[in-house]
Amino acid sequence: MNSTRTGLLSFFLGAALVLSGCNGGGTSSTPPAQPTNLSGDYAGSVQDSATGTSAATATFAQHGSNAGGTLTTTVSGSPLNAQVTFAIASSNAITGSMVIDEANGTTCTFGFSGTYNASANVLSGSYTAVTNCSGQHGTYTLTQQCTDTITSAERRAMGLTPC
């Protein structure tokens, strides 16, 4: 009976050592990098294959690594609003979609990608039609004018004021 207890005790001690080894080896105390906060107001331009170059403004709100809002341009003297949603990687790369309800009743959707240059506060990239507006594509460059939420002192020091 003594050898059975010793065998069981050895088994459980060995299992505890193996499990404790699994627990400490692969973890890191460094949290994953968070994307830059892109909330705020932007101004810039859009170069579109169908409508040419126009001034653009945007307001985005961010939660975690997702953001969205409205991008407004002027086409033939009338404002054109696009609803935008995008994901932000820790590298400040963005990917997302944009929906435009045109005055003629057509709804166009676009896929877009780009990057945020944190040192210049510039969001830029390109877009392409996914549904309707076939073949339409373009580029955008938007400079952040202010930020709705400052997440660090460095962002404030970069000259971005609260909106």
Beta strands, then each sheet from edge to edge (+ up, - down):
strand 1: 40-48
strand 2: 52-63
strand 3: 66-75
strand 4: 78-88
strand 5: 93-101
strand 6: 107-117
strand 7: 122-131
strand 8: 137-147
strand 9: 161-162
sheet 1: 9+ 8+ 1- 2+ 3- 4+ 5- 6+ 7-
end
